[in-house]
Amino acid sequence: MAADVLPRTPASPLKSIFAAAKYRSVESYELELAQNRRTESMLRAALKHVENLRRQGEILNQQQELLSHETGHRLLNDLQLIISLLSLQSRASTNSEAAEQLAVAAHRVSMIVRVHKRLHSYDGLECVAFKQYVEDICHDFSEMLSMGDELRPVIVDKAIKMDLPVHTGVALGFIVKELLANAVKHGKGQVIVSLEPHPATGYALSVSSDGPHLPEGFDPAACKGLGMKIILTFVQRIGGQFQFGLGGNGQGARFTVLFS
């Protein structure tokens, strides 16, 4: 009978490593160590560079916020000075018609101040009750326009209640302000603002007015006015889509921002 053959015990991984290590020279260890040190040095330098960039970014952001706050503060001060001068001129004028026009101008500038303050009233907060926010902005515009020769009501129609992150809400507030100013400048009759659900993107914010149609080949990106540039900048910032076309009943113009 053949003798039993004992199974061979597999070599231990550590033994294999030690066996392989017997054939490595001291120079190979020194070379590997030098390479590891160079790699570590490069990683430390890269991390230091990234940290420096991060600190520079924080400093720039702080400087930008400070400059924005200071610019807004100075703007409000300048507008308040303009209001005071217009009011003084109105009271000092001996011409009743001129005095009335100066008073109207002072009132409109004061409404601009109110709109500006309202747009910044949510700074530092996390959410915006957007329906109320838009209604307040439209109310300010309605008051500003009611001092003119022609009544130009701003109506908030079909506005749903929703809370938005302050970043999105304030951006949309600036968009509404510019679209209202554009509608008042180029349209006529009442201005309608609506906020509705949209099946594709989530929500649709629209501002429409009666008046002439948009010119053929109208391109918002080609507009030279600052207002449209502000609108497109904020639309891009919130990752939205900007659309335009005819207003209600095929009249006037409607501008819509689609966002999620």
Sine and cosine of phi, psi and omega as CSV:
sin_phi,cos_phi,sin_psi,cos_psi,sin_omega,cos_omega
0.00,0.00,0.74,-0.68,-0.04,-1.00
-0.92,0.39,0.57,-0.82,0.03,-1.00
-0.93,0.38,0.60,-0.80,0.04,-1.00
-0.89,0.45,0.68,-0.73,0.05,-1.00
-0.99,-0.13,0.87,-0.49,-0.01,-1.00
-0.96,0.26,0.70,-0.72,0.03,-1.00
-0.91,0.42,0.60,-0.80,0.02,-1.00
-0.98,0.21,0.75,-0.67,0.04,-1.00
-0.98,0.21,0.82,-0.58,0.00,-1.00
-0.88,0.47,0.56,-0.83,-0.03,-1.00
-0.92,0.40,0.61,-0.79,0.04,-1.00
-0.93,0.38,0.62,-0.79,0.05,-1.00
-0.83,0.56,-0.62,0.78,0.01,-1.00
-0.90,0.43,-0.63,0.78,0.02,-1.00
-0.90,0.44,-0.61,0.79,0.01,-1.00
-0.91,0.42,-0.64,0.77,0.00,-1.00
-0.91,0.41,-0.72,0.70,0.00,-1.00
-0.89,0.45,-0.57,0.82,0.01,-1.00
-0.92,0.40,-0.66,0.75,0.01,-1.00
-0.93,0.36,-0.52,0.85,-0.04,-1.00
-0.92,0.38,-0.38,0.93,-0.01,-1.00
-0.89,0.46,-0.46,0.89,-0.10,-1.00
-1.00,-0.08,0.05,1.00,0.04,-1.00
-1.00,-0.02,0.65,-0.76,-0.03,-1.00
-1.00,0.02,0.25,-0.97,0.06,-1.00
-0.89,0.45,-0.59,0.81,-0.01,-1.00
-0.89,0.46,-0.61,0.80,-0.01,-1.00
-0.91,0.41,-0.61,0.79,0.05,-1.00
-0.90,0.43,-0.69,0.72,-0.01,-1.00
-0.90,0.44,-0.63,0.78,0.02,-1.00
-0.91,0.42,-0.71,0.71,0.01,-1.00
-0.89,0.45,-0.65,0.76,0.02,-1.00
-0.90,0.44,-0.65,0.76,0.02,-1.00
-0.90,0.43,-0.66,0.76,0.03,-1.00
-0.90,0.44,-0.68,0.74,0.02,-1.00
-0.89,0.45,-0.63,0.78,0.01,-1.00
-0.92,0.40,-0.64,0.77,0.04,-1.00
-0.90,0.43,-0.67,0.74,0.03,-1.00
-0.89,0.47,-0.69,0.72,0.02,-1.00
-0.88,0.47,-0.67,0.74,0.01,-1.00
-0.89,0.45,-0.66,0.75,0.02,-1.00
-0.91,0.42,-0.65,0.76,0.02,-1.00
-0.91,0.42,-0.66,0.75,0.03,-1.00
-0.89,0.45,-0.65,0.76,0.01,-1.00
-0.91,0.42,-0.65,0.76,0.01,-1.00
-0.91,0.42,-0.68,0.73,0.02,-1.00
-0.90,0.44,-0.63,0.78,0.03,-1.00
-0.91,0.42,-0.64,0.77,0.02,-1.00
-0.91,0.42,-0.68,0.73,0.02,-1.00
-0.89,0.45,-0.67,0.74,0.01,-1.00
-0.90,0.44,-0.64,0.77,0.05,-1.00
-0.90,0.44,-0.65,0.76,0.04,-1.00
-0.90,0.44,-0.65,0.76,0.02,-1.00
-0.88,0.47,-0.69,0.72,0.01,-1.00
-0.91,0.42,-0.65,0.76,0.05,-1.00
-0.89,0.46,-0.63,0.77,0.04,-1.00
-0.89,0.45,-0.66,0.75,0.02,-1.00
-0.90,0.44,-0.67,0.75,0.01,-1.00
-0.90,0.44,-0.69,0.73,0.01,-1.00
-0.90,0.44,-0.65,0.76,0.03,-1.00
-0.89,0.45,-0.68,0.74,0.03,-1.00
-0.89,0.45,-0.67,0.74,0.02,-1.00
-0.90,0.43,-0.63,0.78,0.01,-1.00
-0.92,0.40,-0.68,0.73,0.03,-1.00
-0.89,0.45,-0.67,0.74,0.02,-1.00
-0.90,0.44,-0.68,0.73,0.01,-1.00
-0.91,0.42,-0.66,0.75,0.02,-1.00
-0.89,0.45,-0.69,0.72,0.01,-1.00
-0.90,0.44,-0.70,0.72,-0.02,-1.00
-0.92,0.40,-0.64,0.77,0.02,-1.00
-0.90,0.43,-0.70,0.71,0.03,-1.00
-0.88,0.47,-0.65,0.76,0.02,-1.00
-0.90,0.45,-0.68,0.73,0.01,-1.00
-0.92,0.38,-0.61,0.80,0.03,-1.00
-0.87,0.49,-0.72,0.70,0.02,-1.00
-0.89,0.46,-0.64,0.76,0.05,-1.00
-0.88,0.47,-0.68,0.73,0.01,-1.00
-0.90,0.43,-0.66,0.76,0.01,-1.00
-0.91,0.40,-0.62,0.78,0.05,-1.00
-0.90,0.44,-0.60,0.80,0.05,-1.00
-0.91,0.42,-0.66,0.75,0.03,-1.00
-0.89,0.46,-0.67,0.75,0.03,-1.00
-0.87,0.49,-0.70,0.71,0.00,-1.00
-0.89,0.46,-0.69,0.73,-0.01,-1.00
-0.91,0.42,-0.68,0.74,0.01,-1.00
-0.90,0.43,-0.63,0.78,0.02,-1.00
-0.91,0.41,-0.67,0.75,0.04,-1.00
-0.89,0.46,-0.69,0.73,0.02,-1.00
-0.90,0.44,-0.60,0.80,0.01,-1.00
-0.90,0.43,-0.69,0.72,-0.02,-1.00
-0.95,0.32,-0.49,0.87,-0.06,-1.00
-1.00,0.08,-0.29,0.96,-0.07,-1.00
-0.95,0.32,0.68,-0.73,0.06,-1.00
-1.00,0.01,-0.18,0.98,0.03,-1.00
-1.00,-0.05,0.90,-0.43,-0.08,-1.00
-0.88,0.47,-0.63,0.78,-0.01,-1.00
-0.91,0.41,-0.70,0.72,0.02,-1.00
-0.91,0.42,-0.62,0.78,0.02,-1.00
-0.89,0.45,-0.65,0.76,0.01,-1.00
-0.91,0.41,-0.67,0.74,0.01,-1.00
-0.91,0.42,-0.61,0.79,0.04,-1.00
-0.92,0.40,-0.62,0.78,0.04,-1.00
-0.91,0.42,-0.65,0.76,0.06,-1.00
-0.88,0.48,-0.70,0.71,0.00,-1.00
-0.88,0.47,-0.67,0.74,0.03,-1.00
-0.88,0.47,-0.64,0.77,0.00,-1.00
-0.91,0.41,-0.66,0.75,-0.01,-1.00
-0.91,0.41,-0.65,0.76,0.03,-1.00
-0.90,0.44,-0.62,0.78,0.03,-1.00
-0.90,0.43,-0.56,0.83,0.06,-1.00
-0.93,0.38,-0.60,0.80,0.06,-1.00
-0.88,0.48,-0.65,0.76,0.05,-1.00
-0.89,0.46,-0.67,0.74,0.01,-1.00
-0.90,0.44,-0.69,0.73,0.02,-1.00
-0.89,0.46,-0.69,0.73,-0.01,-1.00
-0.88,0.48,-0.70,0.71,0.01,-1.00
-0.91,0.42,-0.62,0.78,-0.02,-1.00
-0.91,0.41,-0.62,0.79,0.00,-1.00
-0.90,0.44,-0.46,0.89,-0.02,-1.00
-0.97,-0.22,0.09,1.00,-0.07,-1.00
-0.94,0.34,-0.30,0.95,-0.03,-1.00
-0.99,-0.16,0.15,0.99,0.03,-1.00
-0.86,0.51,0.78,-0.63,0.01,-1.00
1.00,-0.04,-0.18,0.98,0.03,-1.00
-1.00,-0.05,0.19,-0.98,-0.05,-1.00
-0.99,-0.17,-0.55,0.83,-0.09,-1.00
-0.74,-0.67,0.41,-0.91,0.04,-1.00
-0.82,-0.57,0.80,-0.59,0.17,-0.99
-0.97,0.25,1.00,-0.05,-0.32,-0.95
-0.94,0.35,-0.57,0.82,0.01,-1.00
-0.86,0.51,-0.75,0.66,0.02,-1.00
-0.91,0.42,-0.62,0.78,0.00,-1.00
-0.87,0.50,-0.74,0.67,0.01,-1.00
-0.92,0.40,-0.65,0.76,0.01,-1.00
-0.88,0.47,-0.62,0.78,0.03,-1.00
-0.91,0.42,-0.68,0.73,0.02,-1.00
-0.89,0.46,-0.70,0.71,0.00,-1.00
-0.91,0.41,-0.59,0.81,0.05,-1.00
-0.89,0.46,-0.68,0.73,0.03,-1.00
-0.88,0.48,-0.68,0.73,0.02,-1.00
-0.91,0.41,-0.63,0.78,0.02,-1.00
-0.88,0.47,-0.67,0.74,0.03,-1.00
-0.90,0.43,-0.65,0.76,0.00,-1.00
-0.89,0.45,-0.65,0.76,-0.05,-1.00
-0.98,0.20,-0.39,0.92,-0.06,-1.00
-0.93,0.36,-0.24,0.97,0.01,-1.00
-1.00,0.09,-0.09,1.00,-0.02,-1.00
-0.99,0.11,-0.04,-1.00,0.00,-1.00
-0.95,0.31,-0.48,0.87,-0.07,-1.00
-0.87,-0.50,0.75,-0.66,0.00,-1.00
-0.94,0.33,0.82,-0.58,-0.01,-1.00
-0.80,-0.60,0.99,0.17,-0.05,-1.00
-0.93,0.37,0.59,-0.81,0.12,-0.99
-0.95,-0.32,0.89,-0.45,-0.11,-0.99
-0.94,-0.34,0.78,-0.63,0.12,-0.99
-1.00,-0.06,0.91,-0.42,-0.11,-0.99
-0.86,-0.51,0.69,-0.73,0.07,-1.00
0.85,0.53,0.59,0.80,-0.01,-1.00
-1.00,0.06,0.85,-0.53,0.01,-1.00
-1.00,0.03,0.46,-0.89,0.03,-1.00
-0.99,0.14,0.74,-0.67,0.01,-1.00
-0.30,-0.95,0.52,-0.85,0.09,-1.00
-0.98,-0.22,0.76,-0.65,-0.01,-1.00
-0.88,-0.48,0.49,-0.87,0.16,-0.99
-0.83,0.56,0.62,-0.79,-0.12,-0.99
-0.85,0.52,-0.55,0.84,0.02,-1.00
-0.86,0.52,-0.71,0.70,-0.01,-1.00
-0.96,0.26,-0.69,0.73,-0.06,-1.00
-0.89,0.46,-0.73,0.69,-0.02,-1.00
-0.93,0.38,-0.62,0.79,0.05,-1.00
-0.87,0.50,-0.70,0.72,0.04,-1.00
-0.91,0.41,-0.54,0.84,0.07,-1.00
-0.88,0.47,-0.68,0.73,0.06,-1.00
-0.90,0.43,-0.63,0.78,0.02,-1.00
-0.89,0.45,-0.71,0.70,0.02,-1.00
-0.86,0.50,-0.70,0.71,0.00,-1.00
-0.84,0.53,-0.73,0.68,-0.02,-1.00
-0.93,0.36,-0.62,0.78,0.02,-1.00
-0.92,0.38,-0.59,0.81,0.06,-1.00
-0.90,0.43,-0.71,0.70,0.03,-1.00
-0.88,0.48,-0.63,0.77,0.02,-1.00
-0.92,0.39,-0.66,0.75,0.00,-1.00
-0.91,0.42,-0.64,0.76,0.00,-1.00
-0.92,0.38,-0.60,0.80,-0.05,-1.00
-0.95,0.30,-0.66,0.75,-0.15,-0.99
-0.95,-0.30,-0.32,0.95,-0.05,-1.00
-0.99,-0.17,-0.22,-0.97,0.06,-1.00
-0.48,-0.88,0.22,-0.98,-0.02,-1.00
0.94,0.34,-0.37,-0.93,-0.06,-1.00
-0.97,0.22,0.42,-0.91,0.05,-1.00
-0.92,-0.40,0.75,-0.66,-0.07,-1.00
-0.91,-0.42,0.78,-0.63,0.06,-1.00
-0.91,-0.41,0.75,-0.66,0.01,-1.00
-0.71,-0.70,0.52,-0.85,0.05,-1.00
-0.72,-0.69,0.93,-0.36,-0.12,-0.99
-0.73,-0.68,0.37,-0.93,0.14,-0.99
-0.91,0.41,0.52,-0.86,0.04,-1.00
-0.78,-0.63,0.78,-0.62,-0.11,-0.99
-0.90,0.44,-0.47,0.88,-0.09,-1.00
-1.00,0.00,-0.70,0.72,-0.13,-0.99
-0.94,-0.33,-0.37,0.93,-0.03,-1.00
0.80,-0.59,-0.86,0.51,-0.04,-1.00
-0.59,-0.80,0.40,-0.92,0.04,-1.00
-0.71,-0.70,0.83,-0.56,0.06,-1.00
-0.94,-0.34,0.85,-0.52,-0.10,-0.99
-0.81,-0.59,0.55,-0.83,0.14,-0.99
-0.77,-0.64,0.85,-0.52,-0.04,-1.00
-0.73,-0.68,0.42,-0.91,0.01,-1.00
-0.48,-0.88,0.35,-0.94,0.10,-0.99
-0.98,0.22,0.21,-0.98,0.04,-1.00
0.78,-0.63,-0.26,-0.96,-0.03,-1.00
-0.92,0.39,0.48,-0.88,0.06,-1.00
-0.94,0.34,0.29,-0.96,0.11,-0.99
-0.92,0.39,0.58,-0.82,0.00,-1.00
-0.89,0.45,0.48,-0.88,0.01,-1.00
-0.88,0.47,0.70,-0.72,-0.03,-1.00
0.98,0.21,0.31,0.95,-0.01,-1.00
-0.85,0.53,0.76,-0.66,-0.01,-1.00
-0.74,-0.68,0.95,-0.31,-0.02,-1.00
-0.84,0.55,-0.59,0.81,-0.04,-1.00
-0.92,0.38,-0.38,0.93,-0.02,-1.00
-1.00,-0.02,-0.08,1.00,-0.01,-1.00
-0.92,0.40,0.67,-0.74,-0.02,-1.00
-1.00,0.02,-0.25,0.97,-0.02,-1.00
-0.93,0.36,0.53,-0.85,-0.01,-1.00
-0.93,0.38,-0.55,0.83,-0.06,-1.00
-0.85,0.53,-0.73,0.68,-0.02,-1.00
-0.93,0.38,-0.56,0.83,0.05,-1.00
-0.91,0.42,-0.63,0.78,0.04,-1.00
-0.89,0.45,-0.70,0.72,-0.01,-1.00
-0.86,0.51,-0.78,0.63,-0.04,-1.00
-0.90,0.44,-0.57,0.82,0.02,-1.00
-0.90,0.44,-0.71,0.70,-0.01,-1.00
-0.95,0.32,-0.57,0.82,0.07,-1.00
-0.88,0.48,-0.70,0.71,0.02,-1.00
-0.91,0.42,-0.61,0.79,-0.05,-1.00
-0.89,0.46,-0.58,0.81,-0.01,-1.00
-1.00,-0.07,0.09,1.00,0.02,-1.00
0.93,0.37,0.54,0.84,-0.03,-1.00
-1.00,-0.09,-0.05,-1.00,0.07,-1.00
-0.84,-0.55,0.63,-0.78,-0.04,-1.00
-0.92,-0.38,0.82,-0.58,0.00,-1.00
-0.79,-0.62,0.38,-0.93,0.02,-1.00
-0.50,-0.87,0.39,-0.92,-0.01,-1.00
0.04,-1.00,-0.39,-0.92,-0.01,-1.00
-0.96,0.26,0.47,-0.88,0.04,-1.00
-0.99,0.15,-0.32,-0.95,0.00,-1.00
-0.90,0.44,0.60,-0.80,0.00,-1.00
0.86,0.52,0.45,0.89,0.04,-1.00
0.95,0.33,0.32,0.95,-0.02,-1.00
-0.91,-0.42,0.43,-0.90,0.10,-1.00
0.90,0.44,-0.57,-0.82,-0.06,-1.00
-0.62,-0.78,0.51,-0.86,0.05,-1.00
-0.74,-0.68,0.73,-0.68,0.08,-1.00
-0.90,-0.43,0.72,-0.69,-0.09,-1.00
-0.76,-0.65,0.68,-0.74,0.12,-0.99
-0.92,-0.39,0.86,-0.51,0.07,-1.00
-0.99,-0.12,0.76,-0.65,-0.03,-1.00
-0.51,-0.86,0.27,-0.96,-0.02,-1.00
-0.92,-0.39,0.00,0.00,0.00,0.00
